[in-house]
């Protein structure tokens, strides 16, 4: 029970609780008029974000059309991959927007797991489970053609994911958040990116490992990076926290 | 020899203070439920449960008892304003810590914008001192207060991420998982930051001890 360490421990522990003053008159006055309030429903918010994002997906697919090589591809593969991308969209979104039962705040640990894991899984899935059906599926034969098409997919994917990302930000801003939202932002970005990957899977008839891994599945990586960078800045004034 | 003889005085405080965190969270959840349903008396119960810990946290962040007390009131006003965000059955304590921390950051930003305090006549006022018990000015502080002031001074010199981790785990008694929930990071990161912060703190205090 001696030595600087144990003494420091005791000093630190003694600083935990301090006799607090009673609530101020202003606080008492505010509280005395408190009426029952309607509670936040994160499940409902999540549902709105999903519905809004899927509507954006449908509008884009309606505009761009389904992939031209669809008839040459196995139907089971097309729909299985679409379902996998949909699950890859929903998983990080649920983690980013729904706190665990008994908790007010989203788990950053789970957010980190999905923000890192989902893009990696997406790329691995694209590489290992890819099916091309040339000549219906176009495999770029020159570097220029590959880059040109990759650019179109990346830009279009980013444009498409902007609205789902914005919807997610709006949902995040309505909820209390932990002090650091970087991983939650990354999870939200990964979700938006995987939705773009789903759209590109359904629309883009260009194949090849490079194109699908970078331009399609790479949307999840890009989204996670953008989310990790942007969300902490966008959430710095978070009314739900509340610090406004 | 600041650290050499402080142990005994603090032992009794520590032994009396420790309450299981889970019970605190359960109580707070039940009180917050009632408060959201319009029961003002539940707010007073919640205040009684959470305010001492939050005040300790805010004093560690601000090093000034009076500022911390003001921030404590603001924290609960913000809790009142945001009570609709509360989820049924959830422990509100981690949320309260985040509100308190953000309120403190706002205050620090405001203070940065006007770093020099002036009297009505325009004279520069001295910095507020770091007293924990709120004793009258000019009185000799108790030994424990002097020690804690030294620890607070050392804490202030720690990098932000290490300081908050030390305050939450070593001072507030949170587990790594609870602190991680508040900070928005992983329990592993909290353990690492708290350990590094604790080692730095110990070295600083040893230097201070040697210096005195």
Interface residues (C-beta under 8 A of the other chain):
Chain A: X1 X2 X4 X5 X6 X7 X8 X9 X10 X11 X12 X13 X14 X15 X16 X17 X18 X19 X20 X21 X23 X24 X26 X27 X30 X31 X32 X34 X35 X36 X37 X38 X39 X40 X42 X99 X101 X102 X103 X104 X105 X107 X108 X109 X112 X174 X175 X176 X177 X178 X179 X180 X181 X182 X183 X184 X238 X239 X240 X241 X242 X243
Chain B: X3 X4 X6 X7 X10 X11 X13 X14 X17 X18 X29 X35 X36 X37 X38 X40 X43 X44 X47 X51 X52 X53 X54 X55 X56 X59 X60 X65 X69 X72 X73 X76 X77 X78 X80 X81 X82 X83 X84 X85 X86 X87 X88 X89 X90 X91 X92 X94 X95 X98 X99 X101 X102 X103 X105 X106 X132 X133 X144 X147 X148 X151 X152 X164 X166 X170 X171 X172 X173 X180 X181 X182 X183 X184 X185 X186 X187 X198 X201 X202 X205 X206 X209
